[in-house]
């Protein structure tokens, strides 16, 4: 059975927009998965050390028949293929970060995976792109996306123009418009 899954994408190294394009192409090729939509791209201030470049972020909507941990393994493989090196430093610079934000209406609390993503409520660079794709979303824990947006200001974010796009001619999914 397929479920709608939302993936957060972020990069601040090695041509971040190109990293996101490559990641979206890889997501579109995943077995038992269909890429449905992609938000606009956003520039965001880094969460960790301030001596790193700004991030480029987006959210992708998938229809996925994989089990959550199999999808997590596939996402981590994409990260590694694009040069991601996991370090002890949290929130440091990276070529690619792919996070499972929501997996249908599942609540998952496992050592390797927490869904909804544990910091979803506090990350404007996730909430605003997510709202482009599913503005009236009710999260599995009962929270409304609109309520989370009201508690998370649009500060430190810059929506990139559509022509800076996350897509290439090889990827036919187009960004949705902001509500």
Steps between C-alpha positions, in 0.01 A plus 500: 500500500637841403506797733569868446842589635666842533878529475698807607799579280789727591850582379758771557810355330612411148242698302194452725238550227671238285514267802123533546437441128709183513323385816159555340605300196613221735172516693310471172690176427437327833324164477140489624498879518356776285604865526173698506601862564782727609480832683684815404861535604579707808822650631531465877744598767695207647380356832847408620827689476445838335829483308346278233312587179123541493299192414276435203192308614188344349240236577405212271172309509522130417260212465693216662438129551832441679508446874636803690841354588552379141424853378742640760772263375435610141517869598827449685641321196406800282670731751818289489499485120492881500798530732331525840742421780339447840698667779456538872421872453125557480363757260830548323545559128403218266460416135157349558256435781184295437255467788173309520265765635171312483413145398127483437324521835759289677655589833848344506735509798798276434869554570571575133178680408250734659191603303370765498856631486592603854575866416233546233303749710797738543650506151366769272714363214289182520157635596465761226597270211279228652209745509541557124432130445240433770376819663204347686702205627407331826807333647476147641543637853189718457673833440389722209772623265339847509547512877866406467550774239351762733755403763798503264573836335627532144831642621837407357324364190499618141285331239699469180339601171341219302758536223773394744299173506575171660411316183672424176358384171555141616255548786145580402364581847459875535491709817158596629407859554487656843159532654 
